[in-house]
């Protein structure tokens, strides 16, 4: 086991840019869609955001599950 490599997986984060790339939209659009709907700069979420978020969440869950399995085997 390598502490740095395994904790890099744990600390890997998903950000606005990841979601923007998955949806083919700009980072500012993601930020605006996350604003309070009463805000003047608020925009509607991009079409298909649910599927993109689901894919990203499943990928993240799978990577964390694999990490947990590797660690379990190493105990």
C-alpha positions as CSV (number, residue, x, y, z in Angstrom):
1,X,0.0,0.0,0.0
2,X,1.1,3.5,-0.8
3,X,-0.2,6.2,1.6
4,X,0.1,9.0,-0.8
5,X,-1.5,7.2,-3.8
6,X,-4.4,5.8,-1.8
7,X,-5.1,9.1,0.0
8,X,-5.0,10.9,-3.4
9,X,-7.9,8.8,-4.4
10,X,-9.7,9.6,-1.2
11,X,-9.1,13.4,-1.5
12,X,-9.8,13.5,-5.2
13,X,-12.6,16.1,-5.7
14,X,-15.2,16.9,-8.2
15,X,-15.6,20.5,-9.1
16,X,-17.6,22.9,-11.3
17,X,-15.2,22.2,-14.2
18,X,-15.9,18.5,-14.1
19,X,-19.6,18.9,-14.3
20,X,-19.3,21.6,-17.0
21,X,-17.1,19.3,-19.1
22,X,-19.6,16.4,-18.7
23,X,-22.4,18.6,-19.9
24,X,-20.5,20.5,-22.6
25,X,-21.2,23.9,-21.0
26,X,-19.2,26.6,-19.4
27,X,-18.2,26.8,-15.7
28,X,-19.9,30.1,-15.3
29,X,-23.2,28.5,-16.4
30,X,-22.8,25.8,-13.7
31,X,-22.1,28.4,-11.1
32,X,-25.1,30.5,-12.1
33,X,-27.4,27.5,-12.1
34,X,-26.3,26.8,-8.5
35,X,-27.3,30.3,-7.4
36,X,-30.4,31.0,-5.4
37,X,-33.3,31.2,-7.9
38,X,-34.1,34.7,-6.6
39,X,-30.6,35.9,-7.6
40,X,-30.5,38.1,-10.7
41,X,-27.6,36.1,-12.2
42,X,-29.4,32.7,-11.7
43,X,-29.8,30.6,-14.8
44,X,-31.6,27.3,-15.4
45,X,-29.6,24.2,-15.1
46,X,-28.3,22.7,-18.3
47,X,-30.5,20.1,-20.0
48,X,-29.5,16.5,-19.0
49,X,-27.8,17.6,-15.8
50,X,-29.4,14.7,-13.9
51,X,-27.8,12.0,-16.0
52,X,-24.4,13.8,-15.9
53,X,-24.5,14.1,-12.1
54,X,-25.5,10.4,-11.9
55,X,-22.6,9.3,-14.1
56,X,-20.1,11.4,-12.1
57,X,-21.5,10.1,-8.8
58,X,-21.4,6.5,-9.9
59,X,-17.8,6.9,-11.1
60,X,-16.8,8.5,-7.8
61,X,-18.6,5.8,-5.8
62,X,-16.9,3.1,-7.8
63,X,-13.4,4.6,-7.3
64,X,-14.1,4.9,-3.5
65,X,-15.4,1.3,-3.4
66,X,-12.3,0.0,-5.1
67,X,-10.1,2.0,-2.7
68,X,-12.0,0.5,0.3
69,X,-11.5,-3.0,-1.2
70,X,-7.8,-2.5,-1.7
71,X,-7.5,-1.3,1.9
72,X,-9.5,-4.1,3.3
73,X,-7.3,-6.7,1.5
74,X,-4.2,-4.9,2.9
75,X,-5.4,-5.2,6.6
